[in-house]
């Protein structure tokens, strides 16, 4: 597991949080998660691979664009 820096906002329901973070390609990624899957400034994801300063993560929920796996830059990871 890893923590990815993200902007966290409340969702439309009390049991939802919306996380925004940037992919390695520079796209803004949006994903709706439960409060247990986020922190004040991060989301929890599974690390799958590393390559050339990037990390492939698998999210606990599908993004708004339908992706489950996203490449992010290594500097977006927070120390556990």
C-alpha positions as CSV (number, residue, x, y, z in Angstrom):
1,X,0.0,0.0,0.0
2,X,1.0,3.6,-0.6
3,X,-0.3,7.1,0.0
4,X,-0.6,9.5,-2.9
5,X,-0.8,13.3,-2.4
6,X,-4.2,14.5,-3.4
7,X,-6.7,17.3,-2.9
8,X,-9.6,15.9,-0.9
9,X,-13.1,17.4,-0.9
10,X,-16.5,16.3,0.5
11,X,-18.7,14.4,-2.0
12,X,-22.4,14.9,-2.5
13,X,-23.2,12.5,0.4
14,X,-21.6,12.5,3.8
15,X,-20.2,9.0,3.1
16,X,-18.2,10.2,0.0
17,X,-15.0,12.1,-0.5
18,X,-13.7,13.3,-3.9
19,X,-10.0,13.1,-4.5
20,X,-8.1,15.0,-7.2
21,X,-4.5,14.2,-8.1
22,X,-2.3,14.5,-11.2
23,X,-1.2,11.6,-13.3
24,X,2.4,11.2,-14.6
25,X,1.1,12.5,-18.0
26,X,-0.2,15.7,-16.3
27,X,-3.9,14.9,-16.4
28,X,-6.1,15.7,-13.4
29,X,-7.6,12.5,-12.1
30,X,-10.9,12.5,-10.1
31,X,-12.1,9.5,-8.0
32,X,-14.9,9.2,-5.4
33,X,-13.9,7.3,-2.3
34,X,-15.1,6.5,1.1
35,X,-13.7,8.4,4.1
36,X,-11.7,5.4,5.2
37,X,-9.8,5.4,1.9
38,X,-8.5,9.0,2.2
39,X,-6.6,11.2,4.7
40,X,-6.5,14.9,5.0
41,X,-4.2,15.3,2.0
42,X,-3.8,11.8,0.5
43,X,-5.5,8.7,-0.9
44,X,-4.5,5.1,-0.1
45,X,-3.7,2.9,-3.2
46,X,-1.8,-0.2,-4.1
47,X,1.6,0.1,-5.7
48,X,2.0,-2.2,-8.6
49,X,5.2,-1.2,-10.4
50,X,7.9,1.5,-10.7
51,X,9.6,2.7,-13.8
52,X,11.7,5.8,-14.7
53,X,10.6,7.9,-11.7
54,X,7.0,6.9,-12.0
55,X,4.8,4.5,-10.0
56,X,1.8,2.5,-11.3
57,X,-1.0,2.5,-8.7
58,X,-4.2,0.7,-8.5
59,X,-7.1,2.7,-6.9
60,X,-9.7,1.2,-4.6
61,X,-12.4,2.7,-6.9
62,X,-12.8,3.5,-10.5
63,X,-11.9,7.0,-11.6
64,X,-14.5,9.3,-13.3
65,X,-12.9,8.4,-16.6
66,X,-13.2,4.6,-15.9
67,X,-9.5,3.8,-15.0
68,X,-8.5,1.7,-12.1
69,X,-4.7,2.0,-12.6
70,X,-2.8,5.2,-13.1
71,X,0.8,6.2,-13.4
72,X,1.9,8.9,-11.0
73,X,5.3,10.6,-10.4
74,X,7.3,9.1,-7.6
75,X,7.4,12.4,-5.8
76,X,3.6,12.3,-5.2
77,X,4.1,9.4,-2.8
78,X,4.1,10.2,0.9
79,X,6.3,8.3,3.3
80,X,4.4,5.6,5.2
